[in-house]
């Protein structure tokens, strides 16, 4: 029995890897809109986002969408250590989650990704062209190397605070290559995962014609979509028949704020977008 609003926890067995999942069953009173798999962000951003993601999952379930939240291998309550995490394994985890939800719901599945999870959702969509007709992206990472550099700077800042010899991202990447892993903010980052992240770019993934992408950006002002890097990536998709809908909402970037933050505008905008999806 699914307890409404809280979700049902369980494990997905994927290639002998136990992947933790939380299932929010859709309220069947509205028209059913299918299912959505949430693809989480990287490292501490995942923990800081849990409350917002749970709130959105409940709102989508109330609107008629079943939502499956997952912890990728080596993260959260799933099996494995962070040092064992690999991009290819994460792709497999998302596909296994989508398999489970499609069997459960008997409808096509959409992917909803936050930050690095947005880039991973796109990678999964490109991995199986035409399977995932809808992608919902919250402030997606577009260049993996830039995100990894920001992550390494957390260790640099900690070293400076402790009065240690100044580190640079170049030196840290050298240490990764030499030692195989380094610790950053409590996470044991492997050279293999870092190398995977360094090679990732949004424009490296081709989505199938007919895919619909809702791309939501969060900022401190109501300025219109800023273009720039985002447009360079999305225009290439549009020329290949992909529909891209850009939305900007005013909110704090909750994935980087230690205090509990509710991005009400983002929740409302996302629910409105999904509610307009055609019933499957």
Buried (B, 14 or more C-beta within 10 A) or exposed (E): EEEEEEBEEEBBEBEEBBBBBBBBBBBEEBEBBBBBBBBBBBBBBBBBBBEBBBBBBBBBBBBBBBBBBBBBBBBBEBBBEBBBBBBEBBBBBBBBBBBBBBEBBEBBBBBBBBBBBBBBBBBBBBBEEEBBBBBBBBBBBBBBBBBBBEBBBBBBEBBEEEEEEEBEBEEBBEBBEEEEBBEBEEBBBBBBBBBBBBEBBBBBBBBBEEBBBBBBBBBEEEEEEEEEEBBEBBEBBEEEEBBBEBBBBBBBBBBBEEEEBEBEBBBEBBBEBBBEBEEB
